[in-house]
Amino acid sequence: MSLIRYFYLVALLLAMPAAASQQEELANLRKQISSLQKDFEKTNESRAGAADALRESERAISNSNRRLNDLTQQQEAASRALTQAQKKTSELSEEMQSQRSALGELFYQQYIGGQQAPIKILINNRNPSEISREIQYYKYIARQRAKWIKTVKHNLNDLEIAKKETAKRGKEIADLQNTTRVQRDALEKDKLARKTMLVKIAQQLSNQRREIDRLRRNESRLSQLVTQIAKMLAHPPSNTLLRNNKLPDNHFDGKPFAELKGKLAFPVKGQLTNRYGANRPESDLPWKGLFFSAANNSPVKAVAAGRVVYADWLRGFGNLLIVDHGNGYMSLYGNNETLFKEVGDIIRGGDTVASVGNSGGNEDSGLYFELRHEGQPFDPSKWVAR
């Protein structure tokens, strides 16, 4: 039995119980996520209900405040009306005092002159015009006295009614204000309680959301691991993956690149960790080149003569160097630590063009290598001397 097959069988035996256990763990994890998702939805519904209740409380508080403001304005209007009535009463009282004095004087004069004053005027042989004027004067005083007495009585009656109405209205408004304040205070307490509840629910939702996200990340990692184990169980390791110990040289300089198929050497010493065209780990995208796991700062050699057309950092490839070999053929060297050549440099086969690194976000130190023709990648392993 070959050493590679022996290690594969050991890995297979170890992976089988591990895969079964992880499948069971994955199923339990998905049940937890489903249960927590239901709890999250219930909590979300509770938050919606609490928010609706808070909205109604705030509306009620607004209405209560508006009612209280209206009552305050009504009370102020009633107070102003009472003040006006009191002012009018005061003015009537002063006028009444003045009229009372005038009436008293009139009564005194009538008492002194007797009740037959108009008859005396007629028999005293006075000027008829003077007699007529004085009689009219007496009549005027009598009418004014009667009118004044009637007005005073009416105003006093209105004042009494206004006082009673104002007192009654003031008591009603005061009672309504007191009731409204009590209701508003109760609503404010209810509003505070609902806000506190909303804060608790929001915190609960946040915790549940974080827990769901954590479980989903765990599920994703475990699912990927199970998938990788399943692939390993389904596909034995390929014997084509090898360790390269031979580096390029300038033996074929001057020959067209198309004639070098089956004669090249890989650009770095290290373990080949993938197959051209296979899917990348944790991705459905295929490999368009080869990746060699190699020690950091190991030399990277040009596979053939050519001219550097690109030497810079590129997302996903890190420090990348591209060599043009003519007739549409190019070689690409990515994830380098250092680039020793610049654009325009002419190089020979076997020249050190870079050093191995893990630039571009790679976790492992190594070299990513591609061969392309007219911009299209092709399998480099088919161009290497066996």
QUIZIWO-V947303 format. One record per residue. RES is the residue in one small letter. SS is DSSP state (hx for helix, st for strand, lp for the rest). PSI is psi in whole degrees, -180 to 180 (* if undefined). NEAR is the number of other ideal C-beta (glycine too) atoms within 10 Angstrom. Layout:
res={RES & RES}
ss={SS & SS}
psi={PSI & PSI}
near={NEAR & NEAR}
//
This chain:
res={m & s & l & i & r & y & f & y & l & v & a & l & l & l & a & m & p & a & a & a & s & q & q & e & e & l & a & n & l & r & k & q & i & s & s & l & q & k & d & f & e & k & t & n & e & s & r & a & g & a & a & d & a & l & r & e & s & e & r & a & i & s & n & s & n & r & r & l & n & d & l & t & q & q & q & e & a & a & s & r & a & l & t & q & a & q & k & k & t & s & e & l & s & e & e & m & q & s & q & r & s & a & l & g & e & l & f & y & q & q & y & i & g & g & q & q & a & p & i & k & i & l & i & n & n & r & n & p & s & e & i & s & r & e & i & q & y & y & k & y & i & a & r & q & r & a & k & w & i & k & t & v & k & h & n & l & n & d & l & e & i & a & k & k & e & t & a & k & r & g & k & e & i & a & d & l & q & n & t & t & r & v & q & r & d & a & l & e & k & d & k & l & a & r & k & t & m & l & v & k & i & a & q & q & l & s & n & q & r & r & e & i & d & r & l & r & r & n & e & s & r & l & s & q & l & v & t & q & i & a & k & m & l & a & h & p & p & s & n & t & l & l & r & n & n & k & l & p & d & n & h & f & d & g & k & p & f & a & e & l & k & g & k & l & a & f & p & v & k & g & q & l & t & n & r & y & g & a & n & r & p & e & s & d & l & p & w & k & g & l & f & f & s & a & a & n & n & s & p & v & k & a & v & a & a & g & r & v & v & y & a & d & w & l & r & g & f & g & n & l & l & i & v & d & h & g & n & g & y & m & s & l & y & g & n & n & e & t & l & f & k & e & v & g & d & i & i & r & g & g & d & t & v & a & s & v & g & n & s & g & g & n & e & d & s & g & l & y & f & e & l & r & h & e & g & q & p & f & d & p & s & k & w & v & a & r}
ss={lp & lp & hx & hx & hx & hx & hx & hx & hx & hx & hx & hx & hx & hx & hx & hx & hx & hx & hx & hx & hx & hx & hx & hx & hx & hx & hx & hx & hx & hx & hx & hx & hx & hx & hx & hx & hx & hx & hx & hx & hx & hx & hx & hx & hx & hx & hx & hx & hx & hx & hx & hx & hx & hx & hx & hx & hx & hx & hx & hx & hx & hx & hx & hx & hx & hx & hx & hx & hx & hx & hx & hx & hx & hx & hx & hx & hx & hx & hx & hx & hx & hx & hx & hx & hx & hx & hx & hx & hx & hx & hx & hx & hx & hx & hx & hx & hx & hx & hx & hx & hx & hx & hx & hx & hx & hx & hx & hx & hx & hx & hx & hx & hx & lp & lp & lp & hx & hx & hx & hx & hx & hx & hx & lp & lp & lp & lp & hx & hx & hx & hx & hx & hx & hx & hx & hx & hx & hx & hx & hx & hx & hx & hx & hx & hx & hx & hx & hx & hx & hx & hx & hx & hx & hx & hx & hx & hx & hx & hx & hx & hx & hx & hx & hx & hx & hx & hx & hx & hx & hx & hx & hx & hx & hx & hx & hx & hx & hx & hx & hx & hx & hx & hx & hx & hx & hx & hx & hx & hx & hx & hx & hx & hx & hx & hx & hx & hx & hx & hx & hx & hx & hx & hx & hx & hx & hx & hx & hx & hx & hx & hx & hx & hx & hx & hx & hx & hx & hx & hx & hx & hx & hx & hx & hx & hx & hx & hx & hx & hx & hx & hx & hx & hx & hx & lp & lp & lp & lp & lp & lp & lp & lp & st & st & lp & lp & lp & lp & lp & lp & lp & lp & lp & lp & lp & lp & hx & hx & hx & hx & lp & lp & lp & st & lp & lp & lp & lp & lp & st & st & st & lp & lp & lp & lp & lp & lp & st & lp & lp & lp & lp & lp & lp & st & lp & lp & lp & st & st & st & st & lp & lp & lp & lp & lp & st & st & st & lp & lp & lp & lp & st & st & st & st & st & st & st & st & st & lp & lp & lp & st & st & st & st & st & st & st & st & st & lp & lp & st & st & st & st & st & st & st & st & st & st & st & lp & lp & lp & lp & lp & lp & st & st & lp & lp & lp & lp & st & st & st & st & st & st & lp & lp & lp & lp & lp & lp & lp & lp & st & st & st & st & st & st & st & st & lp & lp & st & st & st & lp & hx & hx & hx & hx & st & lp & lp}
psi={133 & 160 & -38 & -44 & -36 & -48 & -35 & -43 & -39 & -45 & -37 & -45 & -39 & -35 & -31 & -54 & -34 & -40 & -43 & -43 & -41 & -32 & -43 & -42 & -38 & -41 & -42 & -38 & -41 & -35 & -42 & -43 & -44 & -44 & -44 & -34 & -40 & -43 & -39 & -43 & -39 & -44 & -39 & -40 & -39 & -40 & -40 & -42 & -42 & -37 & -40 & -44 & -40 & -40 & -43 & -39 & -44 & -36 & -44 & -40 & -42 & -46 & -39 & -42 & -40 & -42 & -41 & -39 & -42 & -43 & -39 & -43 & -40 & -40 & -39 & -40 & -42 & -39 & -40 & -40 & -41 & -40 & -43 & -42 & -40 & -38 & -44 & -39 & -41 & -43 & -42 & -37 & -42 & -44 & -38 & -40 & -40 & -45 & -35 & -38 & -45 & -40 & -37 & -40 & -40 & -45 & -37 & -43 & -39 & -36 & -43 & -43 & -13 & 169 & -8 & 28 & -42 & -34 & -39 & -37 & -37 & -36 & -1 & 13 & 39 & 169 & 127 & -36 & -38 & -38 & -43 & -39 & -43 & -36 & -42 & -35 & -45 & -41 & -42 & -45 & -40 & -44 & -44 & -37 & -44 & -43 & -42 & -43 & -41 & -42 & -44 & -44 & -42 & -45 & -40 & -39 & -44 & -39 & -42 & -42 & -44 & -41 & -46 & -43 & -41 & -43 & -44 & -47 & -39 & -41 & -43 & -46 & -43 & -43 & -44 & -39 & -43 & -45 & -42 & -40 & -42 & -46 & -42 & -42 & -41 & -41 & -38 & -42 & -43 & -40 & -44 & -42 & -41 & -37 & -42 & -41 & -41 & -40 & -44 & -43 & -41 & -41 & -40 & -43 & -42 & -44 & -43 & -39 & -43 & -41 & -41 & -44 & -41 & -45 & -38 & -38 & -42 & -42 & -43 & -46 & -45 & -39 & -42 & -41 & -44 & -41 & -43 & -41 & -41 & -41 & -39 & -39 & -34 & -31 & 111 & 154 & 137 & 138 & -9 & -19 & 129 & 176 & 127 & 129 & 3 & 138 & 157 & 160 & -173 & 22 & -30 & 14 & 137 & -17 & 147 & 143 & -34 & -23 & -2 & 6 & 128 & 4 & -11 & 166 & 149 & 153 & -8 & 152 & 130 & 179 & 125 & 124 & 5 & 169 & 141 & 132 & -15 & 157 & 142 & 156 & 137 & 30 & 156 & 1 & 136 & 155 & 132 & 2 & -159 & 147 & 127 & 121 & 123 & 160 & 145 & 140 & 9 & 148 & 142 & 123 & 147 & 134 & -18 & 171 & 153 & -162 & 137 & 124 & -11 & 133 & 87 & 174 & 139 & 133 & 130 & -22 & -8 & -142 & 109 & 138 & 133 & 132 & 130 & 123 & 5 & 157 & 31 & 2 & 136 & 152 & 141 & 137 & 111 & 168 & 26 & 155 & -45 & 141 & 122 & -10 & 159 & 165 & 132 & -16 & 136 & 130 & 160 & 159 & 134 & -9 & 143 & 115 & -18 & 178 & 147 & 142 & -159 & 36 & 160 & 9 & 6 & 139 & -35 & 147 & 133 & -174 & 132 & 128 & 132 & 153 & 138 & 151 & 124 & 37 & -10 & 130 & 152 & 167 & 112 & -28 & -22 & -7 & 4 & 142 & 132 & *}
near={7 & 8 & 7 & 13 & 12 & 10 & 11 & 15 & 12 & 10 & 15 & 13 & 10 & 11 & 16 & 12 & 9 & 13 & 17 & 12 & 10 & 17 & 15 & 10 & 14 & 16 & 9 & 10 & 17 & 15 & 10 & 14 & 17 & 11 & 10 & 16 & 14 & 10 & 14 & 17 & 11 & 11 & 17 & 15 & 10 & 16 & 17 & 11 & 12 & 20 & 14 & 11 & 16 & 18 & 11 & 14 & 20 & 15 & 11 & 16 & 18 & 12 & 14 & 20 & 13 & 11 & 16 & 17 & 11 & 13 & 20 & 13 & 11 & 16 & 17 & 11 & 12 & 18 & 14 & 10 & 14 & 17 & 11 & 11 & 19 & 14 & 10 & 14 & 18 & 10 & 11 & 17 & 14 & 10 & 14 & 18 & 10 & 10 & 17 & 12 & 10 & 14 & 16 & 10 & 10 & 14 & 11 & 10 & 10 & 13 & 9 & 8 & 12 & 9 & 8 & 10 & 14 & 13 & 10 & 11 & 18 & 12 & 8 & 8 & 8 & 12 & 8 & 10 & 8 & 10 & 15 & 11 & 10 & 14 & 14 & 10 & 10 & 14 & 11 & 10 & 14 & 11 & 10 & 13 & 15 & 10 & 10 & 16 & 13 & 10 & 14 & 16 & 10 & 10 & 18 & 14 & 10 & 14 & 16 & 12 & 11 & 17 & 14 & 10 & 14 & 17 & 12 & 11 & 17 & 15 & 10 & 14 & 20 & 12 & 11 & 16 & 16 & 11 & 14 & 20 & 13 & 11 & 16 & 18 & 12 & 14 & 20 & 13 & 11 & 17 & 17 & 12 & 14 & 19 & 14 & 11 & 17 & 16 & 11 & 13 & 18 & 13 & 10 & 16 & 15 & 10 & 12 & 18 & 14 & 10 & 15 & 16 & 10 & 11 & 17 & 15 & 10 & 15 & 16 & 11 & 11 & 16 & 15 & 12 & 14 & 17 & 11 & 14 & 20 & 13 & 11 & 15 & 13 & 7 & 9 & 13 & 12 & 12 & 9 & 9 & 14 & 12 & 10 & 17 & 9 & 11 & 16 & 22 & 15 & 14 & 12 & 18 & 13 & 9 & 13 & 12 & 23 & 12 & 9 & 18 & 13 & 10 & 13 & 22 & 20 & 24 & 29 & 24 & 19 & 20 & 13 & 19 & 14 & 19 & 15 & 18 & 10 & 12 & 13 & 12 & 10 & 11 & 8 & 6 & 8 & 13 & 20 & 17 & 21 & 24 & 20 & 24 & 16 & 22 & 11 & 12 & 13 & 19 & 16 & 29 & 21 & 24 & 27 & 29 & 21 & 24 & 15 & 20 & 13 & 14 & 21 & 12 & 12 & 14 & 8 & 11 & 22 & 19 & 20 & 23 & 26 & 21 & 26 & 15 & 22 & 13 & 10 & 13 & 20 & 20 & 25 & 20 & 28 & 25 & 26 & 28 & 18 & 13 & 22 & 17 & 19 & 10 & 12 & 9 & 16 & 11 & 22 & 14 & 22 & 20 & 20 & 14 & 25 & 26 & 19 & 25 & 23 & 15 & 18 & 17 & 10 & 17 & 6 & 11 & 19 & 26 & 27 & 22 & 21 & 20 & 26 & 17 & 14 & 8 & 7 & 9 & 17 & 16 & 15 & 20 & 17 & 11 & 20 & 20 & 11 & 4}
//
